[in-house]
Amino acid sequence: MANNKGGYFTLLAPVETEPPVKPDLITCNADQQDILSQLPDDILLTILDGLNIRDAARISLLSRCWRPLPTMTSQVMINVSDFVPKGTSWFTDDELVRINAAVVKATKSILAFRKSDEHTIRLLSMRFYLRNDDCISIGHTVSHAMATQKVEMVKFTILTEKDDKQCVDDDLVTYGRQFSFGLTRLELENLRFGELEIPNILKTCDRLKYLRLYNCDSGIWTLLEVEHMQLCELSIVNCRFERVKLSWLPKLTRMIFGGWLSFQDPLCFGHVPLLKSVGLSNVGLSWHKAVKLSKFLSNISTRDLILDFKSEKIWIQPEGPKALASAFHKLRFVNLVDLPEGYDHLWTMFIIEAAPFLRELYVTYGIIHVKWKQMRRRGKLEEKRKAYSYSENRSIDWDDASATSFKNHSLSTLAIFGFQSSDNLIKYIRRVMDAAVNLEDIFLYKRMVCDECTGKNTNPLRSPSNKKQRFSMRNRIAQGTRSLAMIHFPSVIRDDHNAKLLYQLSD
């Protein structure tokens, strides 16, 4: 049994939008017009803005020239009270289900009929009862509207079945848990929390499957400890925590960790028995010490490993196979993202040596490098590099002789994105061919251009562009090797390669 008042809490969130578009004039035939219809559109819309959603819908039926008006109003206010029969102060659970369902239906209908680019929604206000399935439906509908239409402000007033005078402690706990909306995916950006607020969010949202934190913290140089029963994917990027401890995440399968501050044990793995994919991303500055993956990945043995260097200093320290035996013994896929161009990258051979069951190796050059070239032409590159303490030497010390003293019997695929016919890169491919005795395919793609740079005049790489050049390049690469690997120059990225790149780099 619920009353028509109930307890409630409100969520109010501003949304950035473009300048408003003035409503188009509504024209009607002279014989259809009455006094109200002859009023200017802005006055008519002001009148409708003051009405509840049901009355506005009824008015739109009075005349054909009024019908589009509800889809043009600057305020969309849907209140569950408007769907309660007049004179009703108490209603059963079945009636509550029906009333809330009417709110869901009205929300979907009204937002679906609005034209996406013509009329800005100044305020989208929703008032409904806290019921998991309905909250999820309303959340999805509003989320779609925010993604496809111009919405400035969103306000949720969420009622509980009992008001403050009726609620006991158990009710408060129950409603607090329901407030998670059955939430399974949560993305938070640009927020500073209290020390215990992130753990409390995780405790409240007990059905959460995916969590992304970007530019969030609990104060600089603080500890974030993560525990959650259901969480499967976790992304923590550019957050100012001194240390992140994954204490107890029994269902976690994928972890993205980037932009950490401290190079002294910034990430600690606790109970993560199902973790299969780890992505690490950072800009190595001149004063940063190299990271040892044997320590960084201690206590886990991942299947997929992504290391993103942002075209800057290499921030990992090559290690021998004994040191990495525990972390690399299950490794099947490695993606080395955004290596700096123009350097010798034979140091990456330590990964092939230390991962005896590695099947695929992806090496990506030049995603960020395109932006650097544009900055260099504008004369701003060196200024930016000095201001942020970027390293002048982006290479790494490596014993070249050790790269030829081992064999890997599992590696079957080498894919290079951003291939160019430089001596360093050709030398590197030959070394991989010599070490990977069962290598089957080598895929050499042209540069991957970032979304921001698509269509811009970026310097082309020196790569074979016709059949004759590709034939010559195959012979040049294979010269002096015994490898039977097929060398491919695809014009488009294969679907299986693209699927892995999109998955690995989505955060």
C-alpha positions in Angstrom: 0.0 0.0 0.0 1.4 3.4 -1.0 0.3 7.0 -0.4 0.2 9.8 -2.9 3.0 11.7 -1.1 5.8 9.3 -0.2 9.3 10.1 0.6 11.6 11.4 -2.2 15.1 12.5 -3.2 16.0 14.6 -6.1 18.8 14.4 -8.7 19.6 17.6 -10.6 22.2 17.6 -13.4 23.1 20.3 -15.8 23.9 19.3 -19.4 26.0 21.3 -21.8 24.2 22.1 -25.0 24.4 24.4 -28.0 22.6 27.8 -28.2 18.9 27.5 -28.5 17.1 27.4 -31.8 14.1 29.7 -32.1 10.9 27.7 -32.7 9.6 27.6 -36.2 6.3 29.4 -36.8 3.3 27.3 -36.9 0.9 28.1 -39.6 -2.7 27.1 -40.0 -5.4 27.7 -42.6 -7.5 30.7 -41.9 -10.7 28.7 -41.4 -9.0 26.6 -38.7 -7.7 29.5 -36.6 -9.2 30.8 -33.4 -8.1 33.6 -31.2 -5.5 31.4 -29.3 -4.2 30.0 -32.5 -3.4 33.5 -33.8 -1.1 34.1 -30.9 2.7 34.0 -31.6 4.3 30.6 -31.2 6.5 31.7 -28.2 3.4 32.8 -26.3 1.6 29.5 -27.1 4.7 27.5 -25.9 4.9 29.6 -22.7 1.3 28.6 -22.0 2.0 24.9 -22.6 5.1 25.1 -20.4 2.8 25.9 -17.5 0.6 22.9 -17.9 1.2 19.3 -16.8 1.9 16.7 -19.4 -1.6 15.3 -19.6 -3.3 18.7 -20.0 -0.8 19.7 -22.7 -1.6 16.5 -24.5 -5.3 17.2 -24.4 -4.9 20.7 -25.7 -2.8 19.4 -28.6 -6.0 17.5 -29.8 -8.1 20.7 -30.1 -6.7 21.7 -33.5 -4.2 20.4 -36.1 -2.0 23.5 -35.6 -1.7 22.8 -31.9 -0.6 19.2 -32.4 3.1 19.8 -32.8 3.3 22.2 -29.8 4.0 19.6 -27.1 7.0 18.4 -29.0 8.4 22.0 -29.1 8.1 23.0 -25.5 11.2 24.1 -23.6 10.2 22.2 -20.5 9.2 18.5 -20.3 7.7 17.8 -16.9 6.3 14.3 -16.3 4.9 13.9 -12.8 3.5 10.6 -11.5 0.8 12.5 -9.7 -0.8 13.5 -13.0 -1.5 9.8 -13.6 -3.2 9.2 -10.2 -7.0 9.2 -10.4 -8.5 12.4 -8.8 -9.4 12.0 -5.1 -7.1 9.1 -4.6 -4.8 9.3 -1.6 -3.9 5.6 -1.2 -3.5 2.9 -3.7 -2.5 -0.7 -3.8 0.8 -2.2 -5.1 -0.9 -3.2 -8.4 -2.2 0.4 -8.9 1.3 1.7 -8.2 2.7 -0.6 -10.8 0.1 0.6 -13.3 0.7 4.3 -12.5 4.5 4.1 -12.7 4.1 2.2 -16.0 2.1 5.0 -17.4 4.9 7.4 -16.5 7.4 5.2 -18.4 5.1 5.0 -21.5 4.5 8.8 -21.5 8.3 9.4 -21.2 9.1 7.2 -24.1 6.3 8.6 -26.3 7.0 12.3 -25.7 10.8 12.1 -26.1 10.4 9.9 -29.2 8.3 12.4 -31.1 10.6 15.4 -30.5 12.8 16.4 -33.4 16.3 16.1 -32.3 17.9 19.3 -33.6 15.1 21.9 -33.6 14.1 22.7 -30.0 16.2 22.7 -26.9 14.8 21.1 -23.7 15.6 23.6 -21.0 14.4 21.3 -18.3 13.5 17.6 -18.4 11.8 16.9 -15.1 10.8 13.4 -14.0 8.8 12.5 -10.9 8.2 8.8 -10.3 8.3 6.0 -7.8 11.4 4.0 -6.9 10.9 0.7 -8.6 13.9 -1.0 -10.2 12.5 -2.0 -13.7 10.8 1.3 -14.2 13.9 3.3 -13.1 16.0 1.4 -15.6 13.5 2.0 -18.5 13.3 5.7 -17.7 17.0 6.0 -17.3 17.6 4.4 -20.7 15.0 6.7 -22.4 16.4 9.8 -20.8 20.0 8.8 -21.6 19.0 8.3 -25.3 17.3 11.7 -25.3 20.5 13.4 -23.9 22.6 11.7 -26.5 20.4 12.6 -29.5 18.7 15.9 -28.5 19.6 19.3 -26.9 19.0 19.0 -23.2 20.2 21.6 -20.7 19.0 20.3 -17.4 17.7 16.9 -16.1 15.9 16.6 -12.8 14.8 13.3 -11.2 12.5 13.4 -8.2 12.2 9.8 -7.0 9.4 8.9 -4.6 9.4 6.1 -2.1 6.3 4.1 -1.3 6.4 5.3 2.3 6.9 8.9 3.5 9.4 10.0 6.2 6.8 9.4 9.0 6.2 5.8 8.0 9.8 4.7 7.2 11.7 2.6 9.7 15.4 1.9 9.5 14.9 -1.3 7.4 12.9 0.7 4.9 15.7 3.3 4.6 18.2 0.5 3.9 15.9 -1.1 1.3 15.3 2.1 -0.5 19.0 2.9 -0.4 19.7 -0.3 -2.2 17.0 0.2 -4.7 18.3 3.6 -5.5 21.1 2.0 -7.5 18.3 1.4 -10.1 19.7 -2.0 -10.6 22.6 -0.1 -12.1 25.0 -2.3 -14.0 27.2 0.3 -15.7 28.5 3.6 -14.2 30.9 6.2 -15.7 32.1 9.1 -13.6 34.2 12.0 -14.7 35.8 15.1 -13.2 34.6 14.4 -9.6 36.3 14.7 -6.2 34.8 12.4 -3.6 35.1 12.1 0.1 37.5 9.4 1.3 34.8 6.8 1.8 32.3 7.9 -0.9 33.6 5.6 -3.8 33.5 2.5 -1.6 30.0 3.5 -0.5 28.9 3.9 -4.1 30.2 0.4 -4.8 28.5 -1.0 -1.8 25.2 0.6 -2.8 25.3 -0.4 -6.5 25.6 -4.1 -5.7 24.7 -5.1 -9.3 27.4 -3.1 -11.0 29.2 -4.8 -13.8 31.2 -1.9 -15.3 32.8 1.1 -13.6 34.9 3.8 -15.2 36.6 6.6 -13.3 38.1 9.4 -15.3 39.8 12.4 -13.6 38.4 11.5 -10.3 39.9 11.4 -6.8 39.4 11.5 -3.1 42.0 14.1 -2.6 45.5 13.9 -4.1 47.8 11.1 -3.0 45.0 9.0 -1.4 44.4 5.3 -1.4 41.5 3.8 -3.3 40.5 0.3 -2.2 38.1 -1.5 -4.5 35.9 -4.4 -3.4 32.8 -5.6 -5.3 31.1 -9.0 -5.8 29.8 -8.5 -9.3 32.2 -6.0 -11.0 33.6 -7.4 -14.3 35.3 -4.4 -15.9 37.1 -1.5 -14.2 38.7 1.5 -15.8 40.7 4.1 -13.8 42.3 6.7 -16.0 43.9 10.1 -15.0 42.8 9.8 -11.4 45.1 11.3 -8.7 45.3 8.3 -6.4 48.6 7.5 -4.9 47.7 3.9 -4.9 44.8 1.7 -6.1 44.3 -1.6 -4.4 42.0 -4.2 -6.0 41.3 -6.0 -2.8 38.4 -8.4 -3.6 37.0 -8.5 -7.1 36.1 -12.2 -7.7 34.4 -11.6 -11.1 36.8 -8.9 -12.6 37.9 -9.9 -16.1 39.2 -6.6 -17.5 41.2 -3.8 -16.0 42.3 -0.5 -17.6 44.7 1.6 -15.6 46.2 4.8 -17.0 47.7 8.1 -16.1 48.9 7.2 -12.6 50.9 9.7 -10.5 53.2 7.5 -8.5 55.7 5.1 -10.2 56.2 3.3 -6.9 53.6 0.5 -6.7 50.6 2.5 -8.0 48.5 -0.6 -8.5 48.1 -3.6 -6.3 46.2 -6.8 -7.2 44.5 -8.7 -4.5 41.8 -11.4 -5.1 41.2 -11.2 -8.9 41.1 -14.8 -9.9 39.3 -14.3 -13.3 41.3 -11.3 -14.5 42.2 -11.9 -18.2 42.9 -8.5 -19.7 45.1 -5.7 -18.3 45.7 -2.4 -20.1 48.3 0.0 -18.8 48.7 3.5 -20.2 50.9 6.5 -19.2 53.1 9.2 -20.5 56.7 8.6 -19.4 58.2 11.9 -18.3 61.9 12.7 -18.0 61.9 12.2 -14.2 59.9 8.9 -14.2 61.6 5.7 -13.2 61.1 2.6 -15.4 58.4 0.2 -14.1 59.2 -3.5 -13.8 56.2 -5.6 -15.0 57.2 -8.4 -12.7 56.3 -6.2 -9.8 53.4 -4.2 -11.4 51.7 -7.5 -12.4 52.6 -9.5 -9.3 49.9 -11.9 -8.0 48.2 -12.2 -11.4 48.8 -14.0 -14.7 46.9 -12.2 -17.5 46.0 -13.5 -20.9 45.8 -10.1 -22.7 48.2 -7.2 -22.1 48.0 -3.7 -23.5 50.8 -1.2 -22.9 50.2 2.3 -24.2 53.2 4.7 -24.3 51.5 7.8 -25.9 54.5 8.2 -28.3 56.7 9.2 -25.4 59.4 7.7 -23.2 59.3 3.9 -22.8 58.3 3.5 -19.1 58.8 -0.2 -18.7 62.1 -1.9 -17.9 63.0 -5.1 -19.9 63.4 -8.2 -17.7 64.4 -11.7 -18.1 62.1 -14.7 -18.5 62.6 -15.9 -15.0 61.5 -12.7 -13.4 58.4 -12.6 -15.6 57.6 -16.3 -15.5 54.6 -16.0 -13.1 53.1 -12.9 -14.8 53.5 -14.1 -18.4 53.0 -17.8 -18.4 49.3 -17.4 -19.6 49.9 -14.5 -21.9 48.4 -15.0 -25.4 48.0 -11.5 -26.8 50.1 -8.3 -26.5 49.4 -4.9 -27.9 52.1 -2.3 -27.7 50.3 1.0 -28.4 51.7 4.2 -29.7 55.4 3.5 -29.6 57.5 6.6 -30.5 58.5 6.6 -34.2 62.1 6.7 -35.3 63.6 4.6 -32.5 64.9 1.0 -32.3 62.4 -1.1 -30.5 64.3 -4.4 -30.3 63.7 -4.1 -26.5 60.2 -5.5 -27.1 61.8 -8.9 -27.8 62.0 -9.5 -24.1 58.2 -9.9 -24.1 58.4 -12.6 -26.8 61.1 -14.3 -24.9 59.3 -14.2 -21.5 55.9 -15.3 -22.9 56.3 -18.9 -24.2 52.6 -19.2 -25.2 52.2 -15.8 -26.8 50.0 -16.1 -30.0 49.6 -12.6 -31.3 51.7 -9.4 -31.1 50.3 -6.0 -32.2 52.6 -3.0 -32.5 51.0 0.4 -33.1 52.9 3.5 -34.2 51.9 7.1 -34.6 48.4 7.7 -33.3 49.5 10.6 -31.1 52.4 11.3 -33.4 50.1 12.9 -35.9 49.2 15.5 -33.4 52.8 16.1 -32.5 53.6 16.8 -36.2 50.9 19.4 -36.4 52.1 21.1 -33.3 55.7 21.0 -34.6 54.5 22.8 -37.8 52.9 25.5 -35.6 56.1 25.9 -33.6 54.4 24.8 -30.3 55.9 21.3 -29.8 59.1 22.2 -28.0 57.3 24.7 -25.8 54.7 22.0 -24.7 57.4 19.4 -24.2 59.4 21.6 -21.9 56.4 22.7 -19.9 55.4 19.1 -19.2 58.9 17.7 -18.6 58.7 15.3 -21.6 61.8 13.2 -22.1 64.2 14.1 -24.9 65.3 10.4 -25.1 62.3 8.2 -25.8 64.4 5.0 -26.3 65.5 2.4 -23.8 68.8 0.6 -23.1 68.7 -3.0 -24.3 71.3 -5.7 -25.0 71.0 -6.3 -28.7 72.8 -9.6 -28.6 70.2 -11.1 -26.3 67.5 -10.6 -28.9 68.9 -13.5 -31.0 69.6 -16.1 -28.3 66.1 -17.5 -27.9 63.2 -19.1 -29.8 59.5 -18.8 -29.4 57.4 -21.6 -30.7 53.9 -20.2 -30.2 53.8 -16.7 -31.8 51.8 -17.0 -35.1 50.7 -13.4 -35.9 52.6 -10.1 -36.0 50.5 -7.0 -36.8 52.1 -3.6 -37.2 49.9 -0.5 -37.5 51.7 2.5 -38.9 54.3 0.5 -40.9 57.0 2.5 -42.8 60.0 1.3 -44.7 62.6 2.5 -42.2 65.7 0.4 -41.5 64.9 0.2 -37.8 61.5 -1.2 -38.4 62.6 -3.7 -41.0 65.4 -4.9 -38.8 62.8 -5.4 -36.0 60.5 -7.5 -38.2 63.4 -9.7 -39.2 64.3 -10.3 -35.5 60.8 -11.3 -34.7 60.8 -13.7 -37.8 64.0 -15.3 -36.6 62.8 -15.7 -33.0 59.3 -16.8 -33.7 60.0 -20.1 -35.6 56.3 -20.9 -36.2 55.3 -17.4 -37.3 52.5 -17.7 -39.9 51.4 -14.1 -40.8 52.8 -10.6 -40.7 50.2 -7.8 -41.3 51.7 -4.4 -42.2 49.1 -1.6 -42.0 49.5 2.0 -42.8 49.2 4.7 -40.2 46.1 4.7 -37.9 44.8 8.2 -37.9 43.0 9.4 -34.7 39.4 10.7 -35.1 40.5 14.3 -34.5 43.0 14.1 -37.4 40.8 12.3 -40.0 40.8 14.2 -43.2 43.6 16.5 -42.2 46.8 16.9 -44.2 49.1 14.7 -42.2 52.5 13.6 -43.5 52.2 10.2 -45.2 54.4 7.3 -44.1 57.0 5.8 -46.4 55.2 2.5 -47.1 54.6 0.5 -50.3 51.6 1.8 -52.2 51.4 -0.5 -55.3 51.9 -4.1 -56.2 55.5 -3.7 -57.4 56.5 -1.9 -54.2 54.9 -4.5 -52.0 56.7 -7.3 -53.8 60.0 -5.5 -53.4 59.3 -4.8 -49.7 58.5 -8.5 -49.0 61.8 -9.5 -50.5 63.6 -6.9 -48.5 62.1 -8.0 -45.2 62.6 -11.7 -45.8 66.1 -11.4 -47.0 68.5 -13.4 -44.8 65.7 -15.1 -42.8 64.4 -18.7 -42.9 60.9 -17.8 -41.9 58.0 -19.0 -44.0 55.6 -16.3 -42.7 53.3 -14.7 -45.2 53.7 -10.9 -45.4 50.4 -9.0 -46.0 49.8 -5.3 -46.8 46.0 -4.9 -46.1 44.3 -1.8 -47.4 41.7 -2.0 -44.6 41.9 -3.4 -41.2 40.6 -6.9 -40.9 37.5 -7.4 -38.8 39.2 -9.6 -36.3 42.1 -7.2 -35.9 39.8 -4.2 -35.6 37.6 -5.9 -33.0 40.6 -6.3 -30.7 41.8 -2.8 -31.3 38.4 -1.3 -30.5 38.0 -3.5 -27.4 41.5 -2.9 -26.1 41.6 0.9 -26.7 38.0 1.8 -25.9 39.0 3.4 -22.7 
